[in-house]
Amino acid sequence: MKKISLAICDNTLLNIVRSEFGAVIEELSISVIEEKIDVSKVECDFLVTDEKYVSVEDYKKLQFANATCLIRSTQDNVLHEIKPGHLIFNDVKAFVAWIRKHGSNVFEIANEEKQEKPEVNDTENDYNPVEVGDPYPDIVDDSMSRMIEEEGKKLIQENNDTTTEEEEIDLLSERSLLIRRKAFNNGNWDRNKTIGIWSPLHRIGVTTLAVNFSIYLGMYNIPCAVIEGLTQKQLLKSMLMRYTKTPDNWNSFIQVLNHPEKHPSSVEWQFKGVHWLPLDDEDAKSTSWSKEHIKQYINTPKYFDVTIVDLPTGEMANHTLDTLEYLDEIWILVDGSYQQILAWKNYIKNTISTYNLDAKLIFIKDFPFVRSDDLAKQLGIPLLTAVPDLTEEIYKNYLDKKPLIEVQQVQNELNPIFHILASDLLGDDYAKNKKPGLFKRLQSFLQPSGS
């Protein structure tokens, strides 16, 4: 495990450095030096400091066994080498360019320089400039990566006049950008629909619908992500763990967003062609969520064709209301509890009006004798579709090891309903992916023997 010590007074710079090292080095131990000490006696493989901690003159005299770098606060975007393995970057962009260029080889490169290059006699103003290329080279040659780097150019620029709150927002933006690049680099950036699924009533099946509809989209190779809205009682992770193992070294999005030492790609949890972002057990309690956290949480995976947000049921807390700002549409799940549902009419009307949301109704537990059209008319919300009563199948599935949509009988019931939902969301794009005979082949593949 490589050991890095950071003697950096500037918190913004400190977090950027931690993020960059964490993104390219798997096994890493980072310690932060918070007091003025003799940095020449620090034991580590790589020391990174800034001009507020060590002056240029003191740095030039520094005797250090391993690699070091000093990051200054100018705008020259130039790297200087004063002696082998001892570097000065004239701004953070030059450092970012260097570490992204060399990646996990930064230690080996420094050691090679020490062995192969003669000692340089440095004088008061004697620097040996080293050419630095484009600080944001393409990671892969596709439109999404180019967009990421364009955003990165804007986000990483230093602004010495920012307030503490603005600096925190910049840090979260930079961190979410890194997560997006490392974990979600296969999404389509230009046609996303972000849909919230919510119900005024508890235990009506919001998470069940979100999970199984997203898997349906995955069957047709529709890029899709599912986000669990902030709640004290996480459910999505528990449901996924019935079907599949938690990925090795997995961390929830908010953990990675708040802790630069956690690798950005560790948020990845792919299953059935869907990207999942569940909350971890203590996320709601252990994390101080701000409106900016909500913004990054919802927007970071927003470049898949469809992003589904599983919203907590019942009256919306402030963090749920903040989530509504980043939705394109909200699907409201109701059943035949007419009086109970109509009691929410004004609340629903005021909420969708305040946040200027397109809202559609999905009727759950539809029976021939219920009047779903009449309820939709009274609420003033268009009825998207109605789902038959699957209570028995859902209860049986609680003990099953496969999603509900993969149970043959249920799949036959849900196919036409999910087709309506997908067509409403994606139109022609969905129709192009729905090849004739595809579901028949999927059914044959998914159907277990003897069932």
N, C-alpha and C positions, 0 to 999 in steps of 0.2 A: 504494500500500500504506500502510495506516494504522500509525503507530508508537505503541506504548503502553509506558510505563515504569512499573515496579512497585517502589515503595520500601516493602516490607512485611516486617516481621521475623517475623511469625507464619506458619510454613510451611503450616498448615492453611488459613488465610485466603488465602495466596498462591496455593495450588493451586485453591481455589474461584474466585478472581477470574480466573485464567488459563482455567479451564474455561468460565466464563460468557462471556468475551469470545470464546474460540475457537468457542463454539457459535453465535454470532450474526453473526460477521464472517468472511467468506471469506478475504480477503487481509489478513494481519495479521503484524506484527513485534512481538514482545514481548521487552523487555529487563528484567532484574532488577537493581536497584541493591542492592548488598550492603554498601556502606560509607557512613558518614555523610558526605554531601556537601551542597553547597548545591543543594537541589532546584529552586530558582528558575532555575538555569542549565541544567537538563536540557532537551535538545532532543527533543521528541516532540509528538504530537497530543493525548495524554491521559496525565496523571500520576495514578496511584492510590497512596495511601500509607495508613499506619495510625498510630494514636496512639502506638505504641511508637517510631515513627521520627520523627514530627513531632507536637509537642504541639498542642492546640487553639489555644492562644494564638499559637504560631509560625505555624500554618496560616492564621489570620485575617490575619496580616501579610504572607503570602506574595504576591509579585508574580510572576505566571506568565502568559505570553502565551496559552496555550491552556487547554483544560478541565482541571480537577483535581477529585479527590474524596478525602475523608478518611473512613476507616471506623473507627468507634470500637468499644468493647467493652461497650456497655450493652445493655439489653433493651427499649428504648423503641420500636423498629421505626418510627422517624420519620426523615425526611430534612429537613435544614435547608439553606437557601441563604444564604450570607453575602454573596455578590456574584454577579453573573451569570457562570455557567459554573464557579463554585467551590462545591462541594457538600460537606456533611457528612452521612454516614449514621450513625445511632446504633447500628446493628448490621449484620451481614452480610446478614440477611434483607431489610432495607430496600434494600441495594445490589442484591441479586439481583432483587428486585421491579422496581427501576428499570431495570436493564439488560434484563431480559426484556420489559418493557413497550415500551422504545424500540428494542431490537434494534440493527441496524446503523446506525440513525439517531442514535446517541448523540453523534457528532461534530457533525453538522449541527444538532442541537437545542442543543448548547452554543454553537455559533457564532451561532445565531439569538438566543439569550438575550443574548449579549454585545452584539449590534447593536441590539436593540429595547428592552432594559431599561435604565433609568438606573442609575448607580452608587448602591449602597446604603451609607449611612453606618453603619458597624458600630461598636458600642461593646463594652465588655468582655463583656457578657452578651446582646448583641443578635443574635438569630437570627430569620430569617423562615421559619416552618415551611411546608412544602409537603406537601400531602396525598399519602399513599402508599396505593394500593389493596391488594387481596389480593395478598400476595407470591407466591402460587402460582396465578395465573389459569389457567383451562382453556386448553390449547393447541388441542385439538379436542374436540368434544362426543361423546365416547364413553367407555365404561366403563374401557377400558385406560388412557387418559390420566388419568382421575380417580384410578385406583389409583396411577399413577406419582406424582402430586402428593401423595397421602396419604403415600406412602412418603417422598417428598422432605421433607415437613414434619418427619418424624422424623429423617431423616439429616442435615439441614443445621443442626440446633440445636447451638449451641456448648456444649462441655463443657470447662471450663478444668482439670478434674482428670484428664483422660485421660492415659494413658501414651503414649510414642512409638509403641509397637506398636498401641495402640488408635486413635491418630490416623491411622496409616497405613491401618488397616482402614476407618476412616470415609471417608478420601479415596478409596480404591478403590471403596467402596460408592457414594459420591456420583458418581464418574466413570462407573461401570457404569450407574447410574441415568440419567445423561445420554445414554449410548450407546443405552440401551434406548428412551428417548424419541425420539431423533433417527433411529435406524436401524431399529427394530423396532416401529413404532407401528401395525402392521396385524395383529398377532398376536391370538389368542384366549387370554385370561388364565386361564380357569377349568377347563381340561380337558387339561392337558398330560400327555403320557407321554414320559419321557426314557429312551431305550433305548441301552444300550451293546452294541456288537458286537465280539466278541473271539474269538480262537482260540489254543489252546496251540501250534499249528503255524504256521510261517511260510509265506508264499506260498500261502495257501489261499483268498484272495479276499475278505477282510474289507472292504477299501475298495471293491472292485468291487460287492459286495452293497449296501453303504451308499449308494453313488452311484446305482445303478440303481433300488433300491427307493424312494429319496427322489424320484427323477424320476417314478416310477410314481404316488406320492402327489400330486405336483404336477399330473399329468394330471387328477386328480379334484378339483383345487382344495382339497386338504387342506393347511392351513398347516404347513409343515415346515422345519426347520433342520438342517443337518449340521455337526457340530463335529469337527475333527481333534484327537484326543487328543495330548497332548504327546509328541513323539518327536524324536529327533535327525535323522531322515531324513523330512522332509515329503514327502508323495506327492499329497495332495489337490489342491494348487494346480497341480502339474504335469499332473495328469489333466484338470482343468478347462480349462487353457490349450490342450489339444488340441481342445476343443470350442468355446471362446469366448475373446474377448479379456479380459484383465484390465481391470476398470473403471478409468477415469481417476482418478488421485489415490487409488487404493485403498491402505488400510493394514490390516494384520492387527489383530485384536481386541486382542491384548496390547500392540501398539505404541500404539494409541489409549488403552488403559487407563492406560498408564504415562506418556504424554506429552500433557499437557493442551493443548499447542499444536496437536495434530492434531485435525481436526474430527471429532466423534463419528459423523457420518453416513458418513465415509469407510470404515467397516468394511463397508458394504453391498456385497454381491456376489450378485445375483440371477440365476438361470439356470434355465430350465424350471420356473418357479413355485416354486423352492426358494431359501432363504437359506443361503448357504455361508459357513462360517467356517474357512478353511484357515489353517495356519501359514505364515508367510513363511520364506524360506530360512534366516535366521539366528536365528529366534525362540528356539529351544531353547538356543542357545549364548550369545546376547547379552543374554538377560533372566534376571534372578534371580527365578525362580519361587518363590512361597511357597504355603502351603496356601490362603491367602486369595485369591491370584491364581487358583488352580484353582477355588475356589468361585465367584468372579465370572465366570470364563470359561464354566463350565457352566451357571450359573443365569441369566445375563443374557438369553439367547435362549430361556428355558424357557417362554415363554408362547405358543409355537406349539402346535398340536395335538400334533405329534410333533417331538421333538428326538432326532436320531440321533448318537451319539458313536462315532466310529471309533477304537477303542482299539488301541494297539500290541500286536502278537502276542507270544507267548512269556511267560516269567515276568514278572510285573508289577513294575515299578519303584515306588518310593514314591509318585511323583506320579500313577501310574495307580491305585494303591490309594486315594489320596485322592479321585480322581475317582469311585470306586465309591460314595462316600457320597451322591452327588447323583443316582444312577440309580434308576429305578423297577424296572428289569428288565435282565437281561443275556442276550443271545443268544450261544450258544457254537457256533462253526462247527467241525465235525469231518468227517473222511472215513473211508474204509475201512481206515485204518492202525490196526488194532485194538490191537496191542501198544503202539504209541507213544501212542495216546490213553489207554488204560487206565493207563499209567504216570503220567498226570496226575490220576488219579481222586482221590487224597487231597488234592492241591493244590487242585483245583477245589472239592471238598466243603468244605474248610476256609475257602476264600475266600468262597464264597457264604454260608456259615454266619456267618462273622465280620461280614460287611456286611449280613446279613439281606436278601439279594437273591432275588427270583424269577428263576429261571434256566430257559431253554428251549434245546433242542438243534435245530440246523439241520444236516442232513446234506448235504454237498457231494459232487459226483461220484457220484451214486447210479447203481448198475447193478442189473440184475435179480438178480444172484447175491450182492450184499452184504446183510448182515443189520443194517440200520440200527436196527430195533426192538430187536434183541438188545443192541446197543451202548448204546442209550439206557437199557435196563433195567439193565445192569451199572453204568452211571454213576449211576443213580438220578435222572435228569433227564428230564422229559417231552420227547418228540420233537415239534417244532412242524411241520416239513415237511422234505421231501427235494428237493434240486435235481439235475437230471440233469447228466451230464458235458457241460460246455460249453467244454472246454479248447481245442478247435480254433477255435471262434467267438471266444473271448476273445483268443487270440493274433492272429487276423486283425484284431480290433478295436484292437489296440495302434497300428496305423498308420492307423486311421480317424479321421474328423473329427466323428463323431457318437457319442453314448452307445450302449452295447450294447443297451439296451432299445428303441432305435429301429431296430435291425436286424430286419426282418420275421420271419425264421425264429426268432430268439431271443425276440422278443416273444411269439410263439405259445407257446413253451416256458415263459416266465416268468409270463405272465398268471395262470394258475391258482395258481401258487406265491405270487406277490405278493398275490393275492386272499386267500389263507389268512393271510398275515402281517398284512395291513391289517385284515381282519375280527377277528383276535385282538386287535389293538391298539385298534381304534376301535368295533367292534361296530356298533350301529345308526347311529351318526354316519357311518360309512363307507358303509353301505348306502344312506343317504339321498342321498349324493353320487354313487353309482354308477348313473347314469341308463342305462336301456336304450339300446343303440345307440351310446353315447358312444365306446367304444373302437373300434368299427367306423369311426366318422368320424375318430378320431385316427389309426388305421392308414392310412386313405386319405390323410390329410393328410401323414403322416410318410413314407410310402413314396416314395422317389425314383424317377423315371422310369428304366426300363431295369434295375431290380434285382429 
